[in-house]
């Protein structure tokens, strides 16, 4: 299993080495975003994407705002983490095998749908339906980070 994630809800730290032998950084420090509105310090984002670059960029950008970021490379690992963590927002790459926005929603909170940012091609936009905010590939990281921040501010 290739999961990358930071501190668990019980404050135990579990880290597995990546295939490249690196241990992903774990951010303990929480900082306040210096903007007109702020992201809540305790918010959690789950990134389900096969690209390590996407995870690193989002983790770095969101850590500056005090947001804890968790990562899964495979869809089924993302489903498992979503059930354990109950994240405030999920970033899901629709190009992963078996990626289904409805299938990653937390079953323990049927009255509360987790906010989602879906990454995919125009063809996949129709299949995604109204499950979340859609960001078309190829995308720039700046607008993607701003979209995530907007959704987190709306949730707080």
Beta strands, then each sheet from edge to edge (+ up, - down):
strand 1: 3-4
strand 2: 44-48
strand 3: 68-72
strand 4: 89-93
strand 5: 115-120
strand 6: 133-136
sheet 1: 1+ 3- 2- 4- 5- 6-
end
